[in-house]
Amino acid sequence: MEATAGSTILLGAKLGVESGVARKLRAAGAIILGKTNLSEFSGLRTPKGIGGWSPRGGLIIGAYCENMKTSGSSKRDGSITSPAGREAVIGSKSTVGLVPIEGTIPVSITQDSAGLSRQNC
């Protein structure tokens, strides 16, 4: 899959390795349907963005889809827990380094981590 960090400048870019999260999910039998949206470089370059997340798309909308009860994201400073808290879904951020972030485009390798959001069902 493409890895653009939400930037049009990276359209068509592919990382040389599948993300650690995707690899573990596939090994457990998961079928990955797609990727979530992201504001450009986690919103770091947009003065109008709030923390780089969208309460109307991507990570949170996935948790509301009937056929997709869980969705995942990477997080440095609120990209999982902030929208989850506002949109009535469960958000969980893993400990930095516990879930591999290779195959992603992190803002900070010492702060980014993977996590998920899920319906409360």
N, CA, C and O of each residue as an XYZ file, in Angstrom:
484
protein
N       0.836     -1.181      0.000
C       0.000      0.000      0.000
C       0.880      1.242      0.000
O       2.027      1.214      0.446
N       0.319      2.327     -0.508
C       1.062      3.581     -0.507
C       1.267      4.079      0.926
O       0.466      3.799      1.818
N       2.334      4.805      1.120
C       2.631      5.426      2.411
C       2.913      6.896      2.150
O       4.025      7.261      1.765
N       1.909      7.742      2.359
C       2.050      9.149      1.983
C       2.099     10.110      3.157
O       2.393     11.289      2.960
N       1.824      9.654      4.360
C       1.734     10.538      5.534
C       0.745     11.677      5.279
O       0.881     12.762      5.845
N      -0.241     11.427      4.432
C      -1.258     12.421      4.126
C      -0.797     13.512      3.181
O      -1.507     14.502      3.003
N       0.363     13.365      2.573
C       0.925     14.408      1.722
C       0.818     14.036      0.242
O       1.139     12.913     -0.145
N       0.372     14.972     -0.571
C       0.302     14.714     -2.012
C       1.688     14.598     -2.628
O       1.836     14.006     -3.697
N       2.693     15.144     -1.984
C       4.047     15.054     -2.518
C       4.557     13.608     -2.509
O       5.463     13.267     -3.270
N       3.981     12.765     -1.657
C       4.400     11.363     -1.562
C       3.449     10.398     -2.275
O       3.570      9.186     -2.098
N       2.504     10.908     -3.078
C       1.586     10.024     -3.799
C       2.377      8.993     -4.604
O       3.325      9.339     -5.309
N       1.986      7.756     -4.495
C       2.666      6.675     -5.204
C       3.839      6.094     -4.452
O       4.390      5.075     -4.870
N       4.243      6.718     -3.343
C       5.389      6.221     -2.570
C       5.017      4.948     -1.823
O       3.937      4.852     -1.240
N       5.908      3.986     -1.845
C       5.707      2.745     -1.104
C       6.940      2.483     -0.257
O       8.069      2.639     -0.724
N       6.722      2.087      0.984
C       7.842      1.741      1.847
C       8.357      0.369      1.447
O       7.611     -0.440      0.894
N       9.608      0.106      1.719
C      10.215     -1.160      1.323
C       9.814     -2.342      2.182
O      10.176     -3.478      1.875
N       9.075     -2.097      3.253
C       8.697     -3.166      4.174
C       7.249     -2.947      4.628
O       6.804     -1.813      4.805
N       6.538     -4.038      4.809
C       5.180     -3.951      5.355
C       5.276     -3.551      6.821
O       6.222     -3.940      7.507
N       4.325     -2.789      7.302
C       4.385     -2.364      8.699
C       4.314     -3.566      9.632
O       3.714     -4.591      9.311
N       4.937     -3.415     10.786
C       4.935     -4.487     11.780
C       3.531     -4.839     12.227
O       3.219     -6.008     12.452
N       2.687     -3.835     12.357
C       1.297     -4.065     12.758
C       0.572     -4.880     11.694
O      -0.099     -5.860     12.018
N       0.699     -4.488     10.424
C       0.040     -5.220      9.339
C       0.550     -6.655      9.271
O      -0.233     -7.584      9.071
N       1.843     -6.838      9.434
C       2.430     -8.180      9.395
C       1.854     -9.065     10.503
O       1.506    -10.221     10.264
N       1.757     -8.512     11.718
C       1.214     -9.289     12.842
C      -0.281     -9.580     12.649
O      -0.754    -10.671     12.968
N      -1.011     -8.599     12.129
C      -2.433     -8.819     11.878
C      -2.656     -9.901     10.833
O      -3.510    -10.769     11.015
N      -1.898     -9.861      9.741
C      -2.024    -10.892      8.699
C      -1.675    -12.273      9.251
O      -2.347    -13.258      8.943
N      -0.632    -12.343     10.060
C      -0.222    -13.615     10.656
C      -1.313    -14.189     11.558
O      -1.427    -15.405     11.712
N      -2.110    -13.304     12.151
C      -3.207    -13.746     13.017
C      -4.488    -14.023     12.232
O      -5.513    -14.376     12.817
N      -4.430    -13.861     10.895
C      -5.580    -14.171     10.060
C      -6.434    -12.980      9.660
O      -7.478    -13.160      9.033
N      -6.018    -11.770     10.006
C      -6.800    -10.588      9.657
C      -6.723    -10.303      8.159
O      -5.723    -10.603      7.507
N      -7.774     -9.732      7.638
C      -7.805     -9.276      6.247
C      -7.806     -7.750      6.289
O      -8.741     -7.138      6.806
N      -6.764     -7.144      5.750
C      -6.641     -5.691      5.775
C      -7.324     -5.125      4.542
O      -6.950     -5.441      3.412
N      -8.320     -4.293      4.766
C      -9.120     -3.739      3.676
C      -8.574     -2.426      3.141
O      -8.824     -2.092      1.982
N      -7.850     -1.682      3.933
C      -7.340     -0.386      3.490
C      -6.650      0.333      4.618
O      -6.390     -0.244      5.674
N      -6.353      1.602      4.390
C      -5.682      2.427      5.384
C      -6.534      3.644      5.690
O      -7.390      4.030      4.895
N      -6.296      4.244      6.841
C      -7.058      5.419      7.248
C      -6.469      6.698      6.671
O      -5.340      6.716      6.180
N      -7.250      7.759      6.739
C      -6.742      9.048      6.269
C      -5.891      9.712      7.339
O      -5.878      9.292      8.496
N      -5.193     10.740      6.937
C      -4.303     11.450      7.847
C      -4.133     12.857      7.325
O      -3.974     13.056      6.120
N      -4.162     13.831      8.203
C      -3.832     15.173      7.748
C      -2.330     15.205      7.485
O      -1.575     14.445      8.092
N      -1.906     16.061      6.604
C      -0.524     16.041      6.132
C       0.477     16.065      7.285
O       0.463     16.963      8.126
N       1.337     15.060      7.298
C       2.382     14.912      8.322
C       1.834     15.121      9.728
O       2.413     15.846     10.537
N       0.714     14.476     10.000
C       0.044     14.514     11.309
C      -0.386     15.911     11.729
O      -0.491     16.196     12.921
N      -0.633     16.781     10.762
C      -1.111     18.121     11.074
C      -0.017     19.089     11.495
O      -0.309     20.216     11.895
N       1.227     18.668     11.412
C       2.317     19.539     11.852
C       2.483     20.755     10.961
O       3.055     21.759     11.383
N       1.987     20.676      9.725
C       2.180     21.780      8.794
C       0.902     22.555      8.542
O       0.883     23.427      7.674
N      -0.161     22.270      9.268
C      -1.402     22.970      9.031
C      -1.852     23.715     10.286
O      -2.120     23.078     11.305
N      -1.941     25.040     10.245
C      -2.336     25.790     11.426
C      -3.806     25.589     11.803
O      -4.195     25.905     12.927
N      -4.627     25.071     10.888
C      -6.053     24.903     11.173
C      -6.373     23.547     11.778
O      -7.466     23.361     12.314
N      -5.451     22.593     11.707
C      -5.709     21.252     12.222
C      -5.653     21.212     13.736
O      -4.972     22.022     14.366
N      -6.375     20.260     14.316
C      -6.348     20.077     15.765
C      -5.653     18.751     16.036
O      -6.309     17.710     16.068
N      -4.380     18.769     16.227
C      -3.665     17.557     16.610
C      -3.518     16.525     15.512
O      -3.090     15.407     15.796
N      -3.852     16.845     14.273
C      -3.614     15.923     13.182
C      -4.630     14.812     13.008
O      -4.325     13.824     12.339
N      -5.812     14.923     13.571
C      -6.784     13.855     13.417
C      -8.097     14.411     12.888
O      -8.339     15.618     12.911
N      -8.924     13.515     12.418
C     -10.216     13.909     11.887
C     -11.313     13.110     12.582
O     -11.313     11.882     12.487
N     -12.243     13.756     13.273
C     -13.327     13.027     13.919
C     -14.362     12.515     12.930
O     -15.258     11.763     13.312
N     -14.255     12.911     11.662
C     -15.237     12.499     10.662
C     -14.695     11.451      9.700
O     -15.432     11.008      8.819
N     -13.458     11.043      9.829
C     -12.905     10.111      8.854
C     -11.816      9.247      9.441
O     -11.467      9.366     10.616
N     -11.294      8.388      8.617
C     -10.139      7.581      8.982
C     -10.357      6.680     10.166
O     -11.278      5.863     10.183
N      -9.517      6.829     11.143
C      -9.490      5.964     12.309
C     -10.849      5.835     12.982
O     -11.274      4.723     13.297
N     -11.535      6.944     13.206
C     -12.789      6.894     13.952
C     -13.940      6.370     13.109
O     -14.750      5.586     13.603
N     -14.032      6.775     11.867
C     -15.133      6.283     11.027
C     -15.049      4.760     10.886
O     -16.076      4.086     10.799
N     -13.832      4.223     10.863
C     -13.653      2.772     10.760
C     -14.278      2.026     11.919
O     -14.825      0.939     11.735
N     -14.206      2.593     13.107
C     -14.786      1.925     14.275
C     -16.307      1.899     14.238
O     -16.930      1.117     14.956
N     -16.915      2.749     13.404
C     -18.366      2.775     13.280
C     -18.898      1.908     12.139
O     -20.106      1.688     12.056
N     -18.037      1.418     11.270
C     -18.490      0.589     10.151
C     -18.964     -0.757     10.681
O     -18.303     -1.364     11.524
N     -20.099     -1.220     10.194
C     -20.685     -2.443     10.704
C     -19.778     -3.656     10.511
O     -19.721     -4.523     11.383
N     -19.074     -3.732      9.393
C     -18.226     -4.887      9.116
C     -16.811     -4.722      9.649
O     -15.998     -5.633      9.495
N     -16.490     -3.605     10.261
C     -15.135     -3.354     10.739
C     -15.222     -2.785     12.146
O     -15.386     -1.576     12.315
N     -15.117     -3.623     13.138
C     -15.310     -3.205     14.522
C     -14.081     -2.528     15.118
O     -14.196     -1.827     16.123
N     -12.907     -2.722     14.518
C     -11.666     -2.177     15.060
C     -10.875     -1.508     13.961
O     -10.866     -1.991     12.829
N     -10.211     -0.408     14.264
C      -9.294      0.221     13.316
C      -8.056      0.670     14.077
O      -8.093      0.816     15.299
N      -6.969      0.887     13.365
C      -5.704      1.215     14.022
C      -5.083      2.476     13.484
O      -5.494      2.992     12.444
N      -4.092      2.973     14.194
C      -3.399      4.197     13.807
C      -2.062      4.241     14.515
O      -1.787      3.440     15.409
N      -1.239      5.185     14.107
C      -0.050      5.484     14.897
C      -0.326      6.771     15.657
O      -1.199      7.551     15.276
N       0.404      6.985     16.709
C       0.098      8.106     17.596
C       1.369      8.647     18.218
O       2.273      7.901     18.593
N       1.411      9.933     18.314
C       2.471     10.591     19.059
C       1.861     11.460     20.150
O       2.314     11.442     21.295
N       0.825     12.224     19.789
C       0.320     13.211     20.734
C      -1.196     13.373     20.651
O      -1.683     14.502     20.576
N      -1.938     12.298     20.661
C      -3.386     12.416     20.698
C      -4.144     11.908     19.492
O      -5.367     12.039     19.454
N      -3.476     11.331     18.498
C      -4.148     10.907     17.266
C      -5.111      9.747     17.463
O      -5.952      9.502     16.599
N      -5.015      9.039     18.557
C      -5.937      7.937     18.845
C      -6.881      8.328     19.981
O      -8.100      8.253     19.827
N      -6.333      8.737     21.102
C      -7.160      8.980     22.282
C      -8.035     10.224     22.173
O      -9.153     10.225     22.687
N      -7.560     11.278     21.521
C      -8.381     12.498     21.399
C      -9.659     12.257     20.604
O     -10.737     12.568     21.113
N      -9.601     11.720     19.380
C     -10.850     11.492     18.654
C     -11.714     10.419     19.304
O     -12.940     10.512     19.262
N     -11.104      9.412     19.901
C     -11.892      8.362     20.553
C     -12.704      8.945     21.709
O     -13.868      8.594     21.899
N     -12.088      9.824     22.467
C     -12.778     10.452     23.588
C     -13.924     11.350     23.162
O     -14.887     11.525     23.908
N     -13.830     11.920     21.971
C     -14.874     12.817     21.475
C     -15.963     12.088     20.709
O     -17.060     12.622     20.543
N     -15.687     10.895     20.246
C     -16.629     10.200     19.364
C     -17.193      8.907     19.950
O     -17.758      8.101     19.212
N     -17.055      8.695     21.236
C     -17.670      7.580     21.949
C     -17.212      6.211     21.459
O     -18.022      5.295     21.321
N     -15.926      6.075     21.198
C     -15.341      4.761     20.921
C     -14.162      4.570     21.867
O     -13.703      5.523     22.496
N     -13.680      3.352     21.966
C     -12.537      3.056     22.833
C     -11.260      3.289     22.047
O     -11.127      2.792     20.929
N     -10.319      4.033     22.608
C      -9.025      4.265     21.978
C      -7.924      3.759     22.884
O      -7.958      3.990     24.093
N      -6.947      3.072     22.314
C      -5.869      2.486     23.109
C      -4.529      2.762     22.444
O      -4.326      2.412     21.281
N      -3.623      3.381     23.171
C      -2.276      3.669     22.676
C      -1.325      2.681     23.331
O      -1.326      2.534     24.553
N      -0.514      2.005     22.528
C       0.438      1.058     23.101
C       1.659      1.784     23.649
O       1.914      2.939     23.308
N       2.398      1.108     24.486
C       3.658      1.633     25.000
C       4.633      1.786     23.843
O       4.720      0.905     22.988
N       5.363      2.886     23.806
C       6.354      3.117     22.753
C       7.327      1.940     22.715
O       7.909      1.566     23.733
N       7.494      1.360     21.518
C       8.407      0.238     21.333
C       7.770     -1.128     21.500
O       8.352     -2.125     21.075
N       6.594     -1.206     22.105
C       5.943     -2.496     22.310
C       5.413     -3.074     21.005
O       5.560     -4.268     20.743
N       4.798     -2.231     20.193
C       4.299     -2.632     18.875
C       5.223     -1.999     17.836
O       5.440     -0.788     17.873
N       5.770     -2.783     16.917
C       6.729     -2.223     15.954
C       6.104     -1.148     15.060
O       4.963     -1.282     14.619
N       6.865     -0.080     14.799
C       6.385      0.985     13.920
C       7.125      1.007     12.584
O       6.938      1.929     11.791
N       7.969     -0.007     12.327
C       8.615     -0.027     11.013
C       7.542     -0.171      9.948
O       6.492     -0.766     10.190
N       7.806      0.367      8.790
C       6.809      0.367      7.721
C       5.805      1.492      7.866
O       4.800      1.517      7.156
N       6.057      2.419      8.769
C       5.225      3.608      8.928
C       6.109      4.835      8.693
O       7.313      4.705      8.476
N       5.517      6.000      8.735
C       6.287      7.240      8.607
C       6.124      7.988      9.928
O       5.247      8.843     10.048
N       6.954      7.677     10.911
C       6.794      8.315     12.223
C       7.279      9.754     12.219
O       8.173     10.120     11.456
N       6.683     10.559     13.077
C       7.167     11.918     13.297
C       8.360     11.856     14.245
O       9.332     12.593     14.081
N       8.278     10.973     15.237
C       9.347     10.815     16.213
C       9.499      9.335     16.551
O       8.553      8.712     17.034
N      10.667      8.771     16.306
C      10.863      7.348     16.611
C      10.923      7.079     18.108
O      10.834      5.925     18.526
N      11.072      8.113     18.920
C      11.091      7.913     20.369
C       9.736      8.187     21.011
O       9.572      7.955     22.209
N       8.750      8.677     20.238
C       7.438      8.979     20.809
C       6.285      8.299     20.089
O       5.266      8.023     20.723
N       6.393      8.017     18.799
C       5.282      7.413     18.054
C       5.068      5.974     18.499
O       6.020      5.257     18.807
N       3.825      5.570     18.527
C       3.475      4.183     18.825
C       2.193      3.832     18.077
O       1.501      4.713     17.566
N       1.889      2.566     18.019
C       0.677      2.103     17.340
C      -0.442      1.925     18.359
O      -0.198      1.744     19.552
N      -1.657      1.980     17.865
C      -2.795      1.785     18.744
C      -4.043      1.503     17.938
O      -3.974      1.329     16.722
N      -5.174      1.456     18.600
C      -6.415      1.136     17.901
C      -7.584      1.883     18.495
O      -7.511      2.425     19.598
N      -8.665      1.897     17.737
C      -9.944      2.365     18.267
C     -10.953      1.268     17.974
O     -10.833      0.541     16.988
N     -11.952      1.159     18.845
C     -12.897      0.055     18.724
C     -14.239      0.483     19.263
O     -14.343      1.285     20.192
N     -15.274     -0.083     18.644
C     -16.619      0.128     19.168
C     -16.701     -0.495     20.552
O     -16.013     -1.474     20.842
N     -17.525      0.059     21.383
C     -17.761     -0.516     22.701
C     -18.920     -1.496     22.574
O     -20.069     -1.159     22.861
N     -18.598     -2.726     22.133
C     -19.669     -3.710     21.924
C     -19.355     -5.026     22.572
O     -20.153     -5.960     22.491
